[in-house]
């Protein structure tokens, strides 16, 4: 990154404080159901923390373009519902028992209920987007959900495959993580009647930001001091046989003997191998190279914002890109 100045996340968050409050109110309203268990689980997962980065991107982008309106609030809620639904489904698929520092919903209530509540959130997201009466919005949200599913399937295909390439890995995270950041930025542009140049700039910003965010997430598996700091179990990805970028780099850089430790761990998907794999990863430049790739993506995100006129909200989007690669949680 061009600047390593420490970013104050709360100062970014404060710029959308009123809009974020409206989003939270709409979330609670839309979670309301005659089925009490849906209310309980929905509230549990929504209120369990998280930085609300995707809605924040949408709201900051809208304010950078002009100002927010009721449709921006609705679509920020749609994005958060889609994100939360994917978390519920991912935890079931991955067998995760920890999310954001507490027990995952499937660990508390079981897999079947978690999947169904995730479906409920997806359904509500589609119901909300219809209120905009904007065909382009409907197309974007529909396409986004399709790509999220494709990303999950691609990841499953890569699991336990130590021959996964960097390109294959990126194809997964572009669909699984970056797509929601990109959709958030694009939806803001659509609802603000942005120019084609502004829209493309925001879409590029969202995609590069999302890639940078996921790269840091994968690096944190080997740099976080504890599961509590990380908010999930250390070594979860390894236990699931996921070949993340630090592992892909480490296999290339380590000796044949040490590379085999990682290869076997990915094939077997064993958490017991985490310490041995951790030692191999740390003996290479895999983490540094992953962080460098994240920096490059964040820089691309910042450059994409040249399409917007200068404002405190554009600066906040820039700061958010810098924060995404500085964070330790």
Secondary structure, 3 states (H helix, E strand, C coil): CCCCCCCCHHHHHHCCHHHHHHHHHHHHHHHCCCCHHHHHHHHHHHCCCCCCHHHHHHHHHHHHHCCCCHHHHHHHHHHHHHHHHHHHHHHHHHCCCEECCEECHHHHHCHHHHHHHHHHHHHHHHHHHHHHCCHHHHHHHHHHHHHHHHHHHHHHHHCCCCCCCHHHHHHHHHHHHHHHHHHHHHHHHHHCCCCHHHHHHHHHHHHHHHHHHHHHHHHHCCCCCCHHHHCCCCCHHHHCCCCCHHHHHHHHHCCHHHHHHHHHHHHHCCHHHHHHHHHHHHCCCHHHHHHHHHHHHHHHHHHHHHHCCCCHHHHHHHHHHHHHHHCCC
